[in-house]
Amino acid sequence: MELEIKEGYKYNKEIRELFTEYANLVIAGDKAFIEYLKMQHFDQEIEHLEEKYGYPNGRLYIVFYVCILISTIIAIIRYDIKRQSVIKVCEESK
C-alpha cells in the first residue's frame, strides 16, 4: 500500500473528474444547484484551477492511494481534500 499527497495542478484531468463528480452528486440532490454553478463559473474554475486554487493564497492537493490485493484486485482511490469526495476505480484481473 502506498499513499502519496501531491499538488493537484499537474493532475488537471483527475481534479476535473473529482470536481465534476462532486457537482453531479449535488445536482442530483437539488437541480437548482445548476444555476449556482453557472453563477460561480464552474466550467471556467475547473479549466483554470490555478487561478482560484493557486499560490499564494490557495492550495490544491490530490491524494493517490494504491493497493494491490492478493485476490488480484487493483484499487486506486483518489481523494480530493477540498471537496472531500472519493473516486474508486477497481479492476479485477482475469
N, C-alpha and C positions, 0 to 999 in steps of 0.2 A: 504494500500500500504506500502511496505517495501523495502528499498534499503540497501543492505549490500555489502561493499567493503571488500574483503578478499584476503589474499595472495593466489596465484594460485597454489602453489606447492602441496597442498593436493587434488587438483581437476584435476589430470592428464587427466582423460578421457574427461572432459569438455574442457580443454585447447586444447587437441589434436583435438577435434571436431572443435573448433573455428579456429585453425591454418590450419587444413585441408580444411575447407570450404573456408577460405581466399585464400589458394593456388589454389583450384579448380576454384574459380572465376577468378583469374589472368590467369590461364592456359586456361580457356575458351576464354579469350580475346586475348591470344597470346601463341600458342603451344610451341614456343621456350623457354618459361619460365620453361618448364620441365627440360631442360638441366641446367639452372641456379640453380634450386632446388637441382639437383644432385651434382653440384659443391659445393653447400653450405651445403651438407649433411643434408638435411631437415629431412629425416627419423630419423636420429640419434638425431637431435635437438629436435624433438617432443617426443622422447622416453626418453631423459635425459634433461629435462627442466632446472634443477638446474645448470647444467654445463655452460649453456650460460646465463641464466637469474637469477642465484643465487647471494647471497651476496658474497662479499661486494660491487661489482660494478654493479650488476644487480638487477632488481626487476620484479616480475610478479604478477599482480593483476587480479582478476576476480570480476565482479560486478553482484550480483543477485538482480533482481527486481521482486517482486511477487505482483500480483494484482488480487484480486477476484472481479469480476464484478457482479452486480445484476442479469444480464442475465445468470448467472451460467457458464460463460466462464472463464476459468482459463488461464492466460497468464504468462509465465515465460520467461524473457528476460535475456540473458547472454551477457555481453558486455566485450570485450577484449580491454583494453586501448591501449596496444602496437600496435595491428593490426587494431584497430578501426573497428571491424566488430561486427555485432549483429546477434544472432540467436534467433528467436522467435518460441516457441513451444506452440501451443494452442490446448486445448481440450474443446469440448463442452459437458457438462453433459447432459445426456438424462434421 
